[in-house]
Amino acid sequence: HKVDPGSGILLDGTRDATISGNTFTNVREEAIKVTGEVNTRLNINSNTMLNPWVSDPGAHPAVLLANATRCLIANNLITDERAKEGAAPPAIVFEGTCADNTVRDNIITGYASE
């Protein structure tokens, strides 16, 4: 993958990883994006994500997880101050085959409810 200095974290086919204690502000796309065929036992906690997707403000999630199983997304502060009225997406999106994930205790503003 090409490295973009304005991007967040990209994981591809990852197992047993933790993303914790980071601050993402005005990144070009998702603050955290997980791609690939199998992503298992990821722990995404205690991060701050402010205004992701500067290229298309208020129109995309802060966290995108594909094919995720047994992952925890907790205690994050996720805010989009530029959310589009009536069209804001959820802050956290799961795609593909996902199961046994836990999303809890996140403080989310500027996004649609999930």
N, C-alpha and C positions, 0 to 999 in steps of 0.2 A: 504494500500500500504506500502511496505517496504521502509523505508527512506534511501536514499543513500546520504552521505555527498558531493558527487561530482555531484549531479544532479541539474537541474534548478528548475523551478516551474511547478508543475503538478496540474491542475484543473480538476475536474470530475463532470460534470453536474452542471455548475455554472451559476448564474444570477447576474447581477448588481455588477460586481467587477472591480477594477482598479489595474493594475500592472504598476507601474511608478517609474522611478528614480533608477532602479537597474543596477548593472554591473554583467554580466555573462561572465566569462573567463574560457576557457578550461573545460567546463562541459562534463559529460560522454555522454549525449544524447542531445535532444533539449534544448535550453535555456528556452523556454516556450512551454508546451504541454497541450492542452485542449482536454479532452476525454469526453465520456458520450453521452447520447441520446439527451440532450437539453443544449445548451450553448447560453445565450442571454445577450445582452447589456454589453459586456466586453470592457474595455478601456485599450489597451496596448500601452503606450506612453512613450517617453523620456527614453528609456532603452538603454544600451550599451551591445551588444552581440559580443564577440570575440572568434573565433575558437571553436564553439560547436562540439560535437561528437568527443571527443578525441579517442574513441574506433574505429572509422572508419572515419578518417579525410577527409573533403572535399566531403562527399558523401550524406549528409542529410541536411534537412532544419534547420534553427535556431528556427523557430516558426511553430508549427503544430496545427491547429484548426479543430476539428471534430464537425459536426452538429452545426455550429455557425450561429447565426442570429443577425443582428443589432449590430455588433461589429466594433470597431474602432482600427486600428493599424496604428499609426502615430508617426512621429518625433523620430524614433529609429535609432541608428547607428548599422548596422549589417555587420560584416566583417568575412570572412573565408580566412585566408592567406594560407591555405593548399588545396584550391580547386583543384579538379582533372581536368586536361586539357580536355576540350570538354565534360565533363560528370558532371559538377556541377549542382546541383538541384536548384530550386528557393529557395530563402531565407525564404519565407512565403508560406505555403501550407495549403489549405482548403480541407477537406475530408468529405464525406458523404453528408447530406442534408444541404446546406448552402445558405443563402439569405440575401440581404440588408446589406452587409458588406462594410466597407470603408477602403482602404489601401492607405495612402498618406504621402508624405513628409518624407519618410524614406531614409536614406543614406545607400546604399547597395553596397558592393564590394566583389568580389570573388565568386559570385553566378550567375547562369543563369538568364536572364530576365524572368519575369513572363508572 
